[in-house]
Amino acid sequence: MSIMTREEGRQYKARWETLHAMERSELRAMSPEAKLQQTAALMRSIDTMGWREALEREDWAGHERWNALRERYRK
């Protein structure tokens, strides 16, 4: 593995910033229907990608955090 020079790092960052700007522009131009279709496709892929268990753990952790906050501020 080679070490990146400062100039290479700047170029790398500039390329990613350009990519992100293009992506944001495409998302703004996308219709709500297309966004919903993409979201539905991602949701259908949960089991295929093996994400269900991780998502359930995250959900559980979120519920625990909310319950802890609720208990703390009820007093």
C-alpha positions in Angstrom: 0.0 0.0 0.0 1.4 3.4 -1.0 1.0 6.6 1.0 -1.1 9.3 -0.5 0.5 12.6 -1.0 -1.2 15.8 0.1 -2.0 16.7 -3.5 -3.4 13.2 -4.2 -5.6 13.6 -1.1 -6.9 16.9 -2.3 -7.7 15.4 -5.7 -9.4 12.4 -4.1 -11.5 14.7 -1.9 -12.4 16.9 -4.9 -13.6 13.9 -6.9 -15.8 12.7 -4.0 -17.3 16.2 -3.5 -18.1 16.3 -7.3 -19.7 12.9 -7.0 -21.8 13.9 -4.0 -22.9 17.1 -5.7 -24.1 15.1 -8.7 -25.9 12.6 -6.5 -27.7 15.4 -4.6 -28.7 17.0 -7.8 -30.1 13.7 -9.2 -32.0 13.0 -5.9 -33.6 16.5 -6.0 -34.7 15.9 -9.6 -36.2 12.5 -8.8 -39.9 12.2 -8.5 -41.5 11.2 -5.2 -42.8 8.1 -6.9 -39.3 7.1 -8.0 -38.0 7.7 -4.4 -40.7 5.5 -3.0 -40.0 2.8 -5.5 -36.3 2.8 -4.5 -37.2 2.7 -0.8 -39.5 -0.2 -1.5 -36.8 -2.1 -3.3 -34.4 -1.6 -0.4 -37.0 -2.8 2.0 -37.6 -5.9 -0.1 -33.8 -6.6 -0.1 -33.6 -6.8 3.7 -33.7 -10.6 3.9 -31.6 -11.1 0.7 -28.8 -8.9 2.1 -29.0 -10.5 5.6 -29.9 -7.2 7.2 -32.9 -8.2 9.2 -31.1 -9.2 12.4 -28.9 -6.1 12.4 -31.9 -3.9 11.9 -33.9 -5.6 14.7 -30.9 -5.1 17.0 -30.8 -1.4 16.1 -34.5 -1.1 16.6 -34.3 -2.8 20.0 -31.3 -0.6 21.0 -33.4 2.5 20.0 -36.3 1.4 22.1 -34.1 0.9 25.1 -32.6 4.4 24.7 -36.0 6.0 24.5 -37.2 4.0 27.5 -34.1 5.1 29.5 -34.8 8.7 28.6 -38.4 8.4 29.4 -37.7 7.0 32.8 -35.0 9.6 33.5 -37.1 12.6 32.7 -40.4 11.3 34.3 -39.0 12.1 37.8 
